[in-house]
Amino acid sequence: MKIDIHRHAKDQGTAHRVVRNLFQWQAHEMESGKYYSIGLHPWHVKADTLDTDLALVREAARDPRVIAIGEAGLDKTIPVPMDIQQEALKSQVEIALEVDKPLILHCVRSYNEIFSLKSMNSSVKPWIIHWFNASLEMGMQLIRENFYLSFGHMLFNTKSKAYQAFKHIPEHHIFLETDDAEYTIDDVYQQASLLKGFSLSKLESQIRTNFIHCFETKP
């Protein structure tokens, strides 16, 4: 079983199970028998619509098909002011606490802020960094704080931090994803298997186990 932990497209590609990420205005697209995450992406944060957007996330978050909140997060490379990004993220942390579900995070040059926020909340549910592309040291620090790390197309870039770190990241804290990249989940699993030196069957079994532990449900 190949699980795609983070995908935006409506079709599930070649994965057996997908967690489709919906933006707050897409809640009506949920279908029966499928899994979703829903959140206010930092790219879409606007001060004048923040309350309305968060209300949409909060309403959809209680749907049993939604197994995670997000992607939420922080991004220092975009023009959205950091204070309003932080307000949006803190609210979604609260929503995740209310519904007792994991949080999927978009994090760009903002790990210190993410660590600070994590230390101030009482959630025992994991947080997941999607499209992880940082150092091994950062990855290990995140894992110690009950994070999972999701890897995708950067595993094909031999110069990326993700490529270098993935070989050494403990397999019990990894997920794989396609996001919006041109690679299929089959491609990603094959590359991850090569980098880890695992058989595909062992990798699939481990990620299935990770899914059950993280989301407390079967894929």
C-alpha positions as a Markdown table, in Angstrom:
| # | Residue | x | y | z |
|---|---|---|---|---|
| 1 | Met | 0.0 | 0.0 | 0.0 |
| 2 | Lys | 1.4 | 3.4 | -1.0 |
| 3 | Ile | 0.2 | 6.3 | 1.0 |
| 4 | Asp | 0.4 | 9.9 | -0.2 |
| 5 | Ile | 0.3 | 12.0 | 2.9 |
| 6 | His | -0.1 | 15.4 | 1.1 |
| 7 | Arg | -1.6 | 16.0 | -2.3 |
| 8 | His | -3.7 | 18.9 | -3.7 |
| 9 | Ala | -5.1 | 17.4 | -6.8 |
| 10 | Lys | -8.6 | 15.8 | -6.7 |
| 11 | Asp | -7.5 | 12.5 | -8.3 |
| 12 | Gln | -5.3 | 10.3 | -6.2 |
| 13 | Gly | -2.8 | 9.4 | -8.8 |
| 14 | Thr | -1.2 | 6.1 | -8.3 |
| 15 | Ala | -1.5 | 6.0 | -4.5 |
| 16 | His | -3.7 | 3.5 | -2.7 |
| 17 | Arg | -4.6 | 6.1 | 0.0 |
| 18 | Val | -4.3 | 9.9 | -0.2 |
| 19 | Val | -4.7 | 12.6 | 2.4 |
| 20 | Arg | -5.9 | 15.4 | 0.1 |
| 21 | Asn | -5.1 | 18.9 | 1.3 |
| 22 | Leu | -8.1 | 21.3 | 1.0 |
| 23 | Phe | -8.0 | 25.0 | 1.3 |
| 24 | Gln | -10.7 | 26.5 | 3.5 |
| 25 | Trp | -13.0 | 27.2 | 0.6 |
| 26 | Gln | -12.9 | 23.6 | -0.7 |
| 27 | Ala | -14.7 | 21.9 | 2.1 |
| 28 | His | -17.6 | 21.1 | -0.1 |
| 29 | Glu | -15.4 | 18.9 | -2.3 |
| 30 | Met | -15.0 | 16.2 | 0.4 |
| 31 | Glu | -16.2 | 12.7 | -0.7 |
| 32 | Ser | -17.2 | 9.7 | 1.3 |
| 33 | Gly | -14.6 | 7.1 | 2.0 |
| 34 | Lys | -11.6 | 9.5 | 1.6 |
| 35 | Tyr | -9.3 | 11.3 | 4.0 |
| 36 | Tyr | -8.6 | 15.0 | 4.1 |
| 37 | Ser | -6.7 | 17.8 | 5.8 |
| 38 | Ile | -8.0 | 21.3 | 5.7 |
| 39 | Gly | -6.4 | 24.6 | 6.6 |
| 40 | Leu | -5.6 | 28.2 | 5.9 |
| 41 | His | -2.3 | 28.2 | 4.0 |
| 42 | Pro | 0.0 | 31.1 | 4.9 |
| 43 | Trp | 0.0 | 32.2 | 1.3 |
| 44 | His | -3.7 | 32.8 | 1.6 |
| 45 | Val | -3.8 | 34.7 | 4.9 |
| 46 | Lys | -5.5 | 38.1 | 4.6 |
| 47 | Ala | -6.3 | 40.3 | 7.6 |
| 48 | Asp | -9.7 | 41.3 | 6.2 |
| 49 | Thr | -10.9 | 37.7 | 5.7 |
| 50 | Leu | -9.0 | 36.0 | 8.5 |
| 51 | Asp | -12.0 | 35.5 | 10.9 |
| 52 | Thr | -14.2 | 34.1 | 8.1 |
| 53 | Asp | -11.5 | 31.8 | 6.7 |
| 54 | Leu | -10.7 | 30.4 | 10.2 |
| 55 | Ala | -14.4 | 29.9 | 10.8 |
| 56 | Leu | -14.5 | 27.7 | 7.6 |
| 57 | Val | -11.6 | 25.7 | 8.9 |
| 58 | Arg | -13.1 | 25.3 | 12.3 |
| 59 | Glu | -16.4 | 24.1 | 10.9 |
| 60 | Ala | -14.8 | 21.5 | 8.5 |
| 61 | Ala | -12.3 | 20.3 | 11.1 |
| 62 | Arg | -15.0 | 18.3 | 13.0 |
| 63 | Asp | -15.8 | 16.2 | 9.9 |
| 64 | Pro | -14.6 | 12.7 | 10.5 |
| 65 | Arg | -13.2 | 12.6 | 7.0 |
| 66 | Val | -10.8 | 15.4 | 8.1 |
| 67 | Ile | -7.9 | 13.6 | 9.9 |
| 68 | Ala | -5.6 | 16.6 | 10.1 |
| 69 | Ile | -5.6 | 20.4 | 10.2 |
| 70 | Gly | -3.5 | 22.2 | 7.6 |
| 71 | Glu | -1.6 | 22.9 | 5.8 |
| 72 | Ala | -1.1 | 25.8 | 8.0 |
| 73 | Gly | 2.3 | 27.4 | 8.8 |
| 74 | Leu | 4.8 | 30.2 | 8.4 |
| 75 | Asp | 6.7 | 31.4 | 5.4 |
| 76 | Lys | 9.3 | 34.2 | 5.5 |
| 77 | Thr | 9.7 | 34.4 | 1.8 |
| 78 | Ile | 6.2 | 35.8 | 1.0 |
| 79 | Pro | 4.8 | 39.4 | 1.4 |
| 80 | Val | 2.1 | 38.4 | 4.0 |
| 81 | Pro | 3.1 | 40.1 | 7.3 |
| 82 | Met | 4.6 | 37.6 | 9.8 |
| 83 | Asp | 2.3 | 38.8 | 12.6 |
| 84 | Ile | -0.8 | 38.0 | 10.7 |
| 85 | Gln | 0.7 | 34.6 | 9.6 |
| 86 | Gln | 1.4 | 33.8 | 13.3 |
| 87 | Glu | -2.1 | 34.8 | 14.3 |
| 88 | Ala | -3.6 | 32.4 | 11.7 |
| 89 | Leu | -1.3 | 29.6 | 12.7 |
| 90 | Lys | -2.0 | 30.0 | 16.4 |
| 91 | Ser | -5.7 | 29.8 | 15.7 |
| 92 | Gln | -5.2 | 26.6 | 13.7 |
| 93 | Val | -3.1 | 25.1 | 16.5 |
| 94 | Glu | -6.1 | 25.8 | 18.8 |
| 95 | Ile | -8.5 | 24.2 | 16.3 |
| 96 | Ala | -6.3 | 21.1 | 16.1 |
| 97 | Leu | -6.4 | 21.0 | 19.9 |
| 98 | Glu | -10.2 | 21.3 | 19.9 |
| 99 | Val | -10.7 | 18.4 | 17.5 |
| 100 | Asp | -7.7 | 16.4 | 18.8 |
| 101 | Lys | -6.1 | 15.9 | 15.4 |
| 102 | Pro | -2.5 | 16.3 | 14.0 |
| 103 | Leu | -1.4 | 19.5 | 12.4 |
| 104 | Ile | 0.3 | 19.6 | 8.9 |
| 105 | Leu | 2.7 | 22.4 | 8.5 |
| 106 | His | 4.2 | 24.5 | 5.8 |
| 107 | Cys | 7.5 | 25.9 | 7.2 |
| 108 | Val | 9.9 | 28.1 | 5.3 |
| 109 | Arg | 12.7 | 29.7 | 7.2 |
| 110 | Ser | 10.5 | 29.6 | 10.3 |
| 111 | Tyr | 11.6 | 26.7 | 12.4 |
| 112 | Asn | 12.5 | 28.8 | 15.5 |
| 113 | Glu | 9.0 | 30.2 | 15.5 |
| 114 | Ile | 7.5 | 26.7 | 15.0 |
| 115 | Phe | 9.5 | 25.3 | 17.9 |
| 116 | Ser | 8.4 | 28.2 | 20.1 |
| 117 | Leu | 4.8 | 27.7 | 19.3 |
| 118 | Lys | 5.1 | 23.9 | 19.9 |
| 119 | Ser | 6.6 | 24.5 | 23.3 |
| 120 | Met | 3.7 | 26.7 | 24.4 |
| 121 | Asn | 0.9 | 24.2 | 23.6 |
| 122 | Ser | -0.3 | 21.1 | 25.3 |
| 123 | Ser | -1.2 | 18.9 | 22.4 |
| 124 | Val | 0.1 | 15.3 | 22.4 |
| 125 | Lys | -0.9 | 14.9 | 18.8 |
| 126 | Pro | 2.0 | 14.9 | 16.3 |
| 127 | Trp | 2.8 | 17.8 | 14.0 |
| 128 | Ile | 3.9 | 17.0 | 10.5 |
| 129 | Ile | 6.3 | 19.1 | 8.4 |
| 130 | His | 5.3 | 18.6 | 4.8 |
| 131 | Trp | 7.9 | 18.9 | 2.1 |
| 132 | Phe | 10.7 | 18.8 | 4.6 |
| 133 | Asn | 13.9 | 20.3 | 3.2 |
| 134 | Ala | 16.2 | 21.1 | 6.1 |
| 135 | Ser | 19.3 | 19.6 | 7.7 |
| 136 | Leu | 19.6 | 16.3 | 9.5 |
| 137 | Glu | 20.2 | 18.2 | 12.7 |
| 138 | Met | 17.0 | 20.1 | 12.3 |
| 139 | Gly | 15.1 | 16.9 | 11.4 |
| 140 | Met | 16.3 | 15.1 | 14.5 |
| 141 | Gln | 15.4 | 18.1 | 16.7 |
| 142 | Leu | 11.9 | 18.0 | 15.2 |
| 143 | Ile | 11.5 | 14.3 | 15.8 |
| 144 | Arg | 12.5 | 14.7 | 19.5 |
| 145 | Glu | 9.6 | 17.2 | 19.7 |
| 146 | Asn | 7.1 | 14.6 | 18.3 |
| 147 | Phe | 7.1 | 15.7 | 14.7 |
| 148 | Tyr | 6.8 | 13.6 | 11.6 |
| 149 | Leu | 8.7 | 14.7 | 8.4 |
| 150 | Ser | 7.2 | 14.3 | 5.0 |
| 151 | Phe | 9.4 | 14.0 | 1.9 |
| 152 | Gly | 8.6 | 14.4 | -1.8 |
| 153 | His | 10.3 | 15.6 | -4.9 |
| 154 | Met | 13.4 | 17.0 | -3.2 |
| 155 | Leu | 14.5 | 13.4 | -2.8 |
| 156 | Phe | 15.4 | 13.6 | -6.5 |
| 157 | Asn | 17.6 | 16.7 | -6.1 |
| 158 | Thr | 21.0 | 15.4 | -5.0 |
| 159 | Lys | 22.0 | 18.9 | -3.9 |
| 160 | Ser | 19.0 | 19.3 | -1.6 |
| 161 | Lys | 19.1 | 19.1 | 2.2 |
| 162 | Ala | 16.2 | 16.7 | 2.1 |
| 163 | Tyr | 18.3 | 14.3 | -0.1 |
| 164 | Gln | 21.2 | 14.4 | 2.3 |
| 165 | Ala | 19.1 | 14.1 | 5.5 |
| 166 | Phe | 16.6 | 11.4 | 4.4 |
| 167 | Lys | 19.1 | 8.6 | 4.4 |
| 168 | His | 19.6 | 9.1 | 8.2 |
| 169 | Ile | 16.2 | 10.2 | 9.4 |
| 170 | Pro | 14.6 | 7.4 | 11.5 |
| 171 | Glu | 12.1 | 5.6 | 9.3 |
| 172 | His | 9.5 | 5.5 | 12.1 |
| 173 | His | 9.0 | 9.3 | 11.7 |
| 174 | Ile | 8.7 | 9.7 | 7.9 |
| 175 | Phe | 5.9 | 10.1 | 5.4 |
| 176 | Leu | 6.0 | 10.5 | 1.6 |
| 177 | Glu | 4.0 | 12.9 | -0.6 |
| 178 | Thr | 3.5 | 14.2 | -4.1 |
| 179 | Asp | 2.2 | 17.7 | -3.2 |
| 180 | Asp | 1.9 | 19.4 | -6.7 |
| 181 | Ala | 5.1 | 17.9 | -8.2 |
| 182 | Glu | 5.3 | 16.0 | -11.4 |
| 183 | Tyr | 6.5 | 12.9 | -9.7 |
| 184 | Thr | 4.0 | 10.1 | -8.9 |
| 185 | Ile | 3.9 | 8.5 | -5.5 |
| 186 | Asp | 5.3 | 5.4 | -7.1 |
| 187 | Asp | 8.3 | 7.5 | -8.2 |
| 188 | Val | 8.7 | 8.9 | -4.7 |
| 189 | Tyr | 8.5 | 5.5 | -3.0 |
| 190 | Gln | 11.0 | 4.0 | -5.4 |
| 191 | Gln | 13.5 | 6.8 | -4.8 |
| 192 | Ala | 13.0 | 6.7 | -1.0 |
| 193 | Ser | 13.5 | 2.9 | -1.1 |
| 194 | Leu | 16.8 | 3.4 | -2.9 |
| 195 | Leu | 18.0 | 6.1 | -0.6 |
| 196 | Lys | 17.1 | 4.1 | 2.5 |
| 197 | Gly | 18.3 | 0.8 | 1.2 |
| 198 | Phe | 15.0 | -0.8 | 2.0 |
| 199 | Ser | 12.8 | -3.0 | -0.1 |
| 200 | Leu | 9.6 | -1.3 | -1.3 |
| 201 | Ser | 7.5 | -3.7 | 0.8 |
| 202 | Lys | 9.4 | -2.8 | 4.0 |
| 203 | Leu | 9.0 | 0.9 | 3.3 |
| 204 | Glu | 5.3 | 0.6 | 2.5 |
| 205 | Ser | 4.8 | -1.4 | 5.7 |
| 206 | Gln | 6.7 | 1.2 | 7.8 |
| 207 | Ile | 4.8 | 4.2 | 6.5 |
| 208 | Arg | 1.5 | 2.3 | 7.0 |
| 209 | Thr | 2.5 | 1.8 | 10.6 |
| 210 | Asn | 3.5 | 5.5 | 10.9 |
| 211 | Phe | 0.1 | 6.5 | 9.5 |
| 212 | Ile | -1.7 | 4.4 | 12.1 |
| 213 | His | 0.4 | 5.8 | 15.0 |
| 214 | Cys | 0.0 | 9.4 | 13.8 |
| 215 | Phe | -3.6 | 9.5 | 12.8 |
| 216 | Glu | -4.9 | 6.7 | 15.1 |
| 217 | Thr | -6.8 | 5.2 | 12.1 |
| 218 | Lys | -6.1 | 2.7 | 9.5 |
| 219 | Pro | -5.3 | 3.9 | 6.0 |
